Amino acid sequence: MAACTYPWKNISDPVMAEVRACLQAVTLAEEMGFQDVCIEGGAPTIIRKLRAADEDRSCISNLIKEIKERRCRFRRLSFKHIPREANKAVHAMAKHGGHYE
């Protein structure tokens, strides 16, 4: 299990922030050599897009495509929606991490 925050600039859309965090989590899991990974996220729209077989045509399509293309680097890569109520610790860490550069 891992959680981290990154100070991205010029991201005002929470959906874009969430999909970039997902890409960062996939990248971290790959760099750490994990083979069976479940990425949990709080945005059901993004989770649906990552699970869908069809091509995404939204403003985040490039990031969705990049994440999907990395699936072949894992034995198993899955995505699960976690409601905000069940994810309070992650939200607290992200808020705290925003105070650092």
C-alpha positions as a printed NumPy array, in Angstrom:
array([[  0.   ,   0.   ,   0.   ],
       [  1.296,   3.433,  -0.878],
       [  0.013,   6.979,  -0.827],
       [  1.764,  10.145,  -1.882],
       [  1.011,  13.649,  -3.036],
       [  2.571,  15.648,  -5.841],
       [  2.27 ,  19.418,  -6.312],
       [  0.855,  19.679,  -9.839],
       [  0.393,  23.144, -11.222],
       [ -2.4  ,  24.386, -13.457],
       [ -4.873,  21.648, -12.569],
       [ -8.126,  23.24 , -11.525],
       [-10.355,  20.3  , -12.455],
       [-10.709,  17.617,  -9.75 ],
       [-11.296,  14.917, -12.396],
       [ -7.956,  15.754, -14.016],
       [ -6.253,  15.691, -10.617],
       [ -7.772,  12.287,  -9.841],
       [ -6.743,  10.691, -13.147],
       [ -3.208,  12.095, -12.814],
       [ -3.025,  10.638,  -9.304],
       [ -4.143,   7.291, -10.713],
       [ -1.423,   7.412, -13.372],
       [  1.111,   8.276, -10.678],
       [ -0.047,   5.297,  -8.588],
       [  0.271,   2.938, -11.567],
       [  3.741,   4.327, -12.305],
       [  4.813,   3.894,  -8.675],
       [  3.507,   0.309,  -8.562],
       [  5.364,  -0.483, -11.78 ],
       [  8.618,   1.079, -10.545],
       [  8.344,  -0.892,  -7.301],
       [  7.928,  -4.133,  -9.25 ],
       [  4.438,  -5.048,  -8.096],
       [  2.598,  -7.501, -10.333],
       [ -0.865,  -7.737,  -8.746],
       [ -2.221,  -4.243,  -8.157],
       [ -5.615,  -2.797,  -7.289],
       [ -5.836,   0.969,  -7.632],
       [ -8.571,   2.461,  -5.456],
       [-10.008,   5.848,  -6.326],
       [-12.775,   8.168,  -5.248],
       [-13.985,   9.217,  -8.703],
       [-16.484,   6.682, -10.108],
       [-16.324,   8.273, -13.568],
       [-12.611,   7.571, -13.858],
       [-12.947,   4.03 , -12.526],
       [-15.671,   3.326, -15.115],
       [-13.483,   4.718, -17.902],
       [-10.528,   2.587, -16.813],
       [-12.676,  -0.556, -16.697],
       [-14.394,   0.109, -20.048],
       [-13.248,  -1.737, -23.145],
       [-14.207,   1.067, -25.519],
       [-12.023,   4.064, -26.293],
       [-12.516,   7.128, -24.128],
       [-13.177,  10.398, -25.942],
       [-13.249,  12.821, -23.023],
       [-10.754,  15.552, -22.115],
       [ -8.799,  12.995, -20.032],
       [ -8.645,  10.383, -22.822],
       [ -4.851,  10.604, -23.211],
       [ -4.274,   9.808, -19.544],
       [ -6.891,   7.03 , -19.545],
       [ -5.21 ,   5.516, -22.613],
       [ -1.767,   5.733, -21.02 ],
       [ -2.978,   3.968, -17.88 ],
       [ -4.705,   1.233, -19.908],
       [ -1.581,   0.694, -22.034],
       [  0.411,  -0.062, -18.878],
       [ -1.857,  -3.   , -17.995],
       [  0.346,  -5.383, -19.947],
       [  3.208,  -4.644, -17.542],
       [  1.303,  -6.239, -14.67 ],
       [  0.011,  -9.721, -14.07 ],
       [ -3.178,  -8.098, -12.768],
       [ -4.107,  -4.414, -12.661],
       [ -7.608,  -3.589, -11.46 ],
       [ -9.476,  -0.455, -10.45 ],
       [-11.991,  -0.062,  -7.634],
       [-14.165,   2.857,  -6.562],
       [-13.915,   3.753,  -2.877],
       [-16.511,   6.178,  -1.481],
       [-15.148,   9.282,   0.22 ],
       [-16.57 ,   8.182,   3.579],
       [-14.372,   5.075,   3.468],
       [-11.344,   7.015,   2.285],
       [-10.913,   9.653,   5.005],
       [ -7.292,   8.732,   5.784],
       [ -6.182,   9.31 ,   2.182],
       [ -7.974,  12.652,   2.017],
       [ -6.296,  13.73 ,   5.272],
       [ -2.852,  12.729,   3.94 ],
       [ -3.428,  14.564,   0.668],
       [ -4.528,  17.704,   2.485],
       [ -1.507,  17.531,   4.779],
       [  0.863,  16.814,   1.877],
       [ -0.344,  19.917,   0.067],
       [  1.53 ,  22.02 ,   2.589],
       [  4.929,  20.793,   1.34 ],
       [  6.797,  21.425,  -1.882]])
